[in-house]
């Protein structure tokens, strides 16, 4: 089935890239080879081998299929969660980590050596990883048909957290809200949910930490590539912009022979659609978001991509640097006066795509079936890895990522990647049902009504990375009315220099040193969370005292 196969492979591309990078790194280390493409290490002694991650047992909560009276259902489903109470002290808080748009098991490292462990250890709290409905094993419906996806909304999932906090029974502990302080943590989409939860349900959630929180839904999110263009090595970006312009020029000639030669040169000869072809060429840019301060967590693949484009450490003799026939015959005037350096880079670009993109399609599968976007199929739960989030961005969030709308803005990707192209999945993958249909355009107002760029609330922290491709959808966005607003302990507003996507979420095992910027933000989180908890307890004590006084006044009135 076309593209459902692509998404099932590429939806987890970040994880695949990271694991591949780790294998490459291990192989080089064992062989004693130079690691020319390794991420720069922090100036610290070599850490000891990491211990095996603790095993956390999965638990299941009886969650309502629908919290909305307008979408009625009296049924429940099993929603998965994990917890660690090893740091708990009586009176301690609960830290709820929203797993967001992935299998909740992917977030378990944060219980043992990430943000949940850091905050729980510092406050005597309990950490919980809470799986999002329609991901992992937490499905309220038997399949993912358009009708059965009607229960997949941001608001429904927010109410999942509320119902869970008020009713979950942690074995041996009574930690339900509002009698226990709950702090909601999330990264990216889940970070936006953490912000919304704190604002909408302040009586349930005593605080919220919104990391890389995309609080603004945007239909045409071409700005995804702007932090890459601004922060990646200049030579690499200049090369990519030039190569992209050249490819667009060749495709615009509408010559079957030249287009076929171009696709063959990049190892993708059997992709029928020109837009599908250039969409495949854009895939390496996703590895920018996969970078992390911890090389065991992040990917170094973007560095490798740039090394290909800038001819660093790669033997030119192994590549064909002759003028490709489709260039010499198509547009010789486009060739630079001294073409060798440019053509070498172009040849390396093609070689990278052959070696790292084309191979994502198995030999026995047609390239159109891997990279095409004309057909989508499959309503089974095994399609959730691509279909659940696709439904969410098609209905509420947008984020159709492509080229800038203005020709004056240099583009890292082909101008063929328009919102119409990147958004066509919405109507091909989700045909109208009897009870539900996908809107013509995502209903971004359903999200932006909660505050968008201006969202702020007491005891709500925003933590972003300065090089995050999603920063233009956060309150730190250069497009926001006040991206430099004050950073206080009550309303923290922190930007990690050089940081990318929710870099505060992961951590190192106890006793190992984090880089200064990460250690600093973790220390800040511990400090302001402790202050929040003290405030919450003072508010509770004041309310209890006021309630007691009211009782005595009523009793005294009966006798006087």
N, C-alpha and C positions, 0 to 999 in steps of 0.2 A: 504494500500500500504506500503510495507516494507520500513522502515527507513525514508521515508519522514515523517512518523508520529513521529518517534524518534526525528528527527531534529527539527520538529515544536515544540516539547516539550522541548528538551534539548538545542536548540539554545538560548533560553531565560533562561537557568538554573541559570545564575548569578543573574538575577533579581528575580527569584523564591526563590533562597537561601536567598537573602537579605530580601525579604518580609517575608519569614518564620522566619528568625532570629529576625526581628522586632516584629513579633507577639509573639514569644517566650519571648523576652525581656519584652514586655508590660505585658504579663501574669505574669511573675515572679515579676515584679515591683508592680503590683496591689495586688498580693498575699503576698507581703513582704518577698518573699523567697530569699535565697542567690543566687547570680548570679555567680556561680563558673566558668561558661564558658563564662563570659562576657569579652570583650576586656577591658584592663586597661584604665581607664579614665585619661584624662589629668588633671593636678593639677590646676583646675580653679573652680570658683563658678558654681553651677548648672545653666545652661542657662535657660532663660524663655521659655515658649512654643513658637514654631515657628509659625509665621503668615501664613495664607493660601497663597500659591504661586499665584502670579498675573496671570491673564489670558492674553495670547498673541494670537492675531488673526492670523490665517494662511493666507498667501498670495501666489499667484501663478504667476510664471514667464514663459513667452513663450520661452522655451529653444529649441535649435536645436536638432533634433534626432541624427544627425551626424555632427561633425566638420571636418571630414576627407574626402577629395576629393576621396580617394580610396574606401571609404565605403559610397557612395552617398545617400543622402536623403534630400528632400526639406521640409520634414515635421517638425513640432514642437510638443512638449508635455508640459504639465503643471508641472513645477518643484516647489515644495513647499518651502516656507521659512517663517520665523518669524523675527520680529525685535522689538527692544526697543529703542526709541529715547527720553526717559524721561530724560536722562543726557546730551542730545546734546546741544552744544554751537556753534554758527557760526564759521566755520573754523575747526571744530572737525573732527576726523578721523572716519573710519568705521572699525570695527573688525568683520571679517567673520569667523565664526566657522563652519568648515566642519563637518557635522554630521557623516560621515563615514558609516560603514556597519551596520546601524541600522535605525529604524524609527526615523526621525528627531525630533519627539515630545519627544523622550527620552532625548534630550539634552536641553530642555527648562529650567530646573533648573539653567543652567549656565547663563541664561539671568538675573535671579532675584537675585542669590546669589553665582554665580560662577565667572569664569574668565572673562566673557563678562561684567558682572556688575562691577567687580573690575577695569578693564581697561577703560571702558566707563566713569565711575564715575570720575576717576582720570584725564581724558584727555578731557572731554566734547564730547565724541564720541557716536556712534551708534553701538549697538551690533546686529548681524544677525546670526541666525541659518539657515544653508543652507543644505537642504536634498539632499543626494546623489542619482543620477539616479539609478533606479531599487530597491529602498528601500522605505519603508513607503507608500506614495501615488504618488511617482514620477516615473512613468513608461512610457518609450517611445514606448513600444510595448504592444500588447494585451495579450501576454502570455510569458512564459519563456522557450520556445523551444530552442534548440541549435542554430537554425538559428536566432531567435529573440534576442538571447543574444549577437549577434555579435557587438552590440553597447556598450557593457559593458566592457570597458577597462579603465585603470588608466589614460591614456592620454586623452581619450574622457571626462572623468570626470574632469580633470584639465582644459580643455577648457570650460567646463560648468562654472567654476568659473570665467574665464576670460571674457566670453561673458556676464555673469551676472553682474560683476563689471563694465563693460563698458556701460551697457544698462538698468539696473534696475531703476525703478522710485519709490523711496520711497515717499509715499504720503506727499506732502507739502515740500519736500526737494530735492535739486539737489546735489547728492553725488556720481556721477559716476566717475570712474577712467578714465584717470590718473589725473584729476583735483583735486580729493580728495585723501588723503593718505589712502590706504587700507592695513590693517595688517591681514594676514591669520593665523588662529590658528587651530590646529588639534591635536588629541591624537591617538596614535597607528598607524593604517593604515592611518587615516586622518592626523596624525602627519607627516608621510612620505610625504603625498601630500602637506602639508604646506611647507615643505622643498623644494620639487620639484618646487612648484609654485613660490616661491621666487627666485630660481635660474633660472628657465626657462622664467619667465615673470616679470623681475625686474621693467619694466616700468609700470606695472599694480599694483603690490603688493609692497608697500614701505617697508614691513618687514614681517617676518614669525616667528611664535613660534611653534616649533615642539616638542611636548610632547610625550615621549615614542615612538619616531618615528622609525618605522621599515624600515629604508632606505635600508636595504640589504635583498633581496629576497633569500631564502635558501630552497632547495628542502627537504633535510633530516634535519629537525630542532629538533633533539633529545636534543639539549641544553636547550629546554624549561624547563626541569626538574632540570637543574643544579643549578640555584639560590635557588630552593626549597631544594635541597639536602644540599646546603652549609649553608642555613640560618634558616631552620626550626629546632625545638628542636632535638638535637642529638639522644636522646633515641627513639623518634618517628621515625626518619629516619632509624636508625639501625633496629628497629623492622620491618618497612615496607620492607626494602631491604631483610631481612631474610625471611619474609613471602612470598615475591614475588619469591625468589629463590626456596622455598619449593613448591609453587604452580607449577612453571615451571617444577620442577623435577617430580612431580606426573603426570602432563599432558604428559611429555615425555615418560612415561611408556606405553602409548597407550592402557591402559586397560579401556574398556568400563565401567566396574563396578566401578573402582576407580574414573574415571573421573566423572561419574554420581553422585557418593557419594560426591565428592568435590563440584560440582555445587549445589547440594541440600543443602549442609552445609552452603553455602553462600546465599541461598534463590533464586538461579537462575537455577533451575533444567531443564528448558525447552529451554535454549539457546543451539542450536545445535552445532555451531562452537566454538571450543576452543578459537580462537582468539577473537571472539565476546564476549565471557565470560570474558577474562582478560581485554578486552577493557572497559567493564562495571566496572570492579574493579578499573580502572584508573580514573573514573569520579570524585571521591572526591578530586583529586589533582587540579582540576580546581578552587576549592574554595580558593586556595592560591592567585590567581590573583584577586579575588573578595574582598580582604581585602582593607580597606581604613582607613585613619586617623580619619575620622568622622564615629563613629559607627552607625549613622543613615543612612549612605550611604553604608558602607561596610558590609561584611559578617564575622561572627565569626565561620563559619562552619568548617574551617580548624582546629581551636583550638579544637573543639569538636571531630573531627576525630582523632587528636593526643591523646586526652584524652582517647578515646577508646583503642588505640593501646598501650598506656603506663599505662593503668589500673588506671588512676587517677580519684578519686571521683566516680568511678563506682562500684557498689556492685558486687563482683565476684560471690556471691551466686546466682545471677539471670542469670548466664550463665553456659552453659555446658562446664566445663573445663576438662572433661575426654579426654583421647587420642582418637581422631576420628578414626573410623575403617579404613578409607582409608589411614591414616598415619601408624597405627600400622601394617597393613598388607602390605603396599606398600614399605615403606622405613624406617624401624625402626632404621637403622643406622644414619638416618638424625636427629633423635630426640636428643636434648641436654641431657647432663648427668643429669642435674637437670631441667626437662622439664616444671615444673609447671608454672613458670613465662612466658615462651615463649608460652606455650599452652593457658594460660589465655589470653594473648594478641591476639593470633591467633583467639580464640573464640570471643573476643570482636570485632575483625576486621570483622569477619563474621556477627556478630550481627549488626554492623554499616551498612554493605552493605544491609542486610535484611531490616533494618529500614529506610534507606535513599536513597538507589539506586533501589532496587527491586520494591519499591512502586511507582517509577516513571511510571511504566507500569500499566495501569488500570487493574482491575481484569478480565474484559471481553475481554482483548486483549492478544494474545499469546506473550510470551517473545521474540520469534524470530521476531515478527512483530515490537517489540519495540527496541530491541538491535541488531537485525541482520543487516548484511551489504551485503546481496546478491542481493537485489532488491531495486531499487529506482523508484519512479514514481511521476507523477504530474507535469504538465507544467503551472498550473494556477498561477495567481499572488499571491494567498494565500500561495504559497509555497516559496515565496521570503525570508522568515525568515531564511531558511537554504540554499536555492538553489543559491541565488545571490552571496553570499560570497564564496560558494563552487566553483562556476564557476570562480571567480576571482583567488582563490588560485590554481585551476587546470590549468589555462591558463598562469598566470604570477608570482604568488607569492610563490607557493610551501607550505612550512610550514607543511610538513607531520610529525606529532609529534609522537615519539615512543621511543623505547629503544636505548641506545647508541650502535654504531656499534662495539665497542671494548668490549670484555668480561672482560677486566681489569677495566673498569669503572663500579662501582656499579650502579644498575638500580632500580629506584623506580617503574617501570612498567615492565610487562612481556616482555621477549625477542621475543615473538610472534608478538609484535607490531612493525613490520618492515615498511619501506617506501612503500613496495609493498602492504601491508595490508591497511595502513592508506590512501594510494593514490588511492585505487581501485574505490573509489567513482567517480573519474574523467571520467572513461569510462562507468561505469554503469549508472550514472545519466545523462550523456550528450552524447547520441549516435550521430554519424555524421549526419549532415543535408546536404541540397543541397548547402547552401551558407556558411556554417561555420562548423568547427570541432575543437575539443579540441586536442592540441598537445600531443604527446606521453609522454612528460615531460613538466612541466611548463617552459615557456620561461622567465627565471629569468633575462636574459640579458636585456630584455625590461625595467626592473626596475633598475638593477644595473648600467646601463649606465649613470645614473644621478649622480653618485658619491659614492654610496654604503657607506662603513664605512668612507670614506674620504670626504664625502660631507661637505662643508662649504662654506659660502657666507656672505658678509657684511649684517648686519641687519637680520641675521638668528640665532635664539636661539635654542639650544637643551637642553631639560630638561628631565632627566631620574630619575628612582628610583633604588637604589642599589640592591634591592631584586626583581626586576621585572623579571618574567620569559621570557620576550621578550627582555631583555637587550642584549642578544647575537646577535640580529639583528639590534642593534642601533649603532651609532658612539661611544658610551661608552662601547661597547662590549670588553671583555677581549681578543677577537680575532682580534680586530681592530688594525691597525698599530700604532695608537696614541690615546689610550683611555684616556690619561691624558693631552690632549692638553690644551692650555691656555684658561682661561675663561676671556673674556673681554666684555665690554658693546657693542662693535661692533659685536662680534661673541660670544655671551654667550654660556657657556658650563657647565651646572650645574647638579650635582648629589645629589638627596635628600637622606640623610642617612636613611636606613630602609624603603625607599619608594618603592611602588609597581607600579601600572600601572596608568599613567598620574594623579598623585596625586595633581598636581597644578590646575587641571581643575575645581574641585568643591571648594566651599567656604561656609562660614557661613553668615547668615543675618547680616546686618550692626549693629555694637555695640557688637557683640559677638567675643570672643577671639579665634583665631586659635592657634594650637600648634606652638611652636617657629619655627620649620623647615619650616612649611607651610607659616606662616606669613612672614618669611624671603624671601622665594622664590617669594611670591606675591609682596613684596616690591621691590625686584630686578626687577621683570617684569615691574612694574610701572615705575621704574627709567630708565631702558634702553629703554622702549618704548617712554617715553617722550623725551629722547635724540634722538632716531631715528626720531621722528616727527620733532624735531628742525632741524635735518640734512636735512630731506626731504624738509622742507620749505626753508632752505638756498639754497639748490640745485635748487629748482624751481625759487627762486628769482634771482639767478645767471643766470639761463637759460633765464629768462624773460629779464633781463638787457642786456645780450649778444644779444638776439634777437632784442631788441630795438636799440642797438648800430649798429647792422647790417643794420637795416632799415634806420637809419640816414645817415650812410655811403653811402648807395645806393642812397638815395635822394640827398645828397650833391654832389655826382658824376654827377648827371644829370645837375646840375646848374654850376658846376665849369668848 
